[in-house]
Amino acid sequence: RQSLTVDWTFTNSGSEIWPVGCRLRPVGGNLAASGIAKPSDVATPPGGQLTLQATMVAPAEPGPCEAQWQLESPEGTPLSPPMPVKGMVLSASTKPAPFAMPSKPETRPISQTQFKT
């Protein structure tokens, strides 16, 4: 099965520092998480940016696939709404399946106001 990696860059638009250890957590879909997403190794001050990666494995069968991920604090507090990833497995095979991502990924600003230290 084929894997894919998605990078997300978040801007801390709140007034509190995001501590070391913020991470992406899978919250649904049939694109399986491939291992544990690496947590942040630096704190992110208000106005600062944080880039994290998530690696997923596409299903073996052809057809649409999707996943949702959410940025969370080390304690599990959500820092973003669920973010979708959508794709299409083009053919079934014993070899890695061809996988297509949409040509223009959906992007939207993340406004963080819930996190408190």
N, C-alpha and C positions, 0 to 999 in steps of 0.2 A: 504494500500500500504506500501511497505517496504522502509525504509530509510537506507542510508549508509553514513558514514563519511570518508573523505579522508584527511590525513595530508600531507602537502607539506613543505619541508624544503628548504629554499633558502639561497644562499650565496651571499652577496653583493660584487660583483667583481668589482664594480665601485670605483670612488674616492670620492664620496659624501655620507654623512650619509643619510640613509632612516629614515625619521622622524616617530614619534609616529603616528599611525592612518593608516599605510599601510594596505591594505585589499585585499581579493580575490573577484573578480567580475565574475558572470556567463556571458559568452559571446555567448552561444548557446547550442543546444542539447535538447533532450527530457527527460533528468534527471532533474527534476525541483529542483531549490534551495529551501531548507527548511528554511525559515527565512533569516535573514541577517547574512552573515559571520562576526564573531567578528574581529574587526580591531586589529592591534598590539598595545600593551600598553607600548612598549619600543622602543627606537630608535635603529637602526642597523648600526653600523659603518662599513666602508670598511673592508672587510675580515670577518665580523661577519655573524652569521646565524640567520634566522628568520623562525619559524615554525608557520604555520597557518592551520586552519581546515575549510573544507567546508562540509556541510551536504546537501544531495540530497534525493529526493523521486523518486523511480522507477515508471514507468508507470504501469497502472493496467493490460494492455494487454501483453501477452507473446511476446517475440521477443527481438532483440537487442536494446540496448539503449546506449546513450552516452551524454556527456556534455563536454563543454570546459570552463575553468576558466582562469583568468589572474590576476597576481599580479599587483596592481596599488597603486600609491601614494595617500595621502588623497585628493589631487586635481584632481585625475582621470588620471594622467599620467601613461601609461603602463610601468611596470618595468620588465615584462617577456613576452615572446610570449604566445599565448593561449596554455593551457595544457589540453590534452584530458583525459577523464575518459570513459572507455568502459565496458559494462557489458551485461548480458542477463537475462531477466525475463523468468523463466522456465515454469510457468503455471499461468493461470488466476484463480482467486478465490475470494470469499468474505473475506477470511482470507488474511493476508499478503502474497504476492507472494514470492515464493522462488527466490532468486537473486544470480547470480554467477558473480564474478569478475574474470578477467584473472588471472591465477596462478602466472604470473610474470608481475607486472605492468611495464609499459614503464617509464623509467627514463632517464633524460638527464640533463647535467649541464646548468644552467641559467647564461648567461653573461649579466650583466646590464651595459649599457653605456649611456642610454638616459636620466636618471633622473638628473635634475639640481635643486639646491635650490636657 
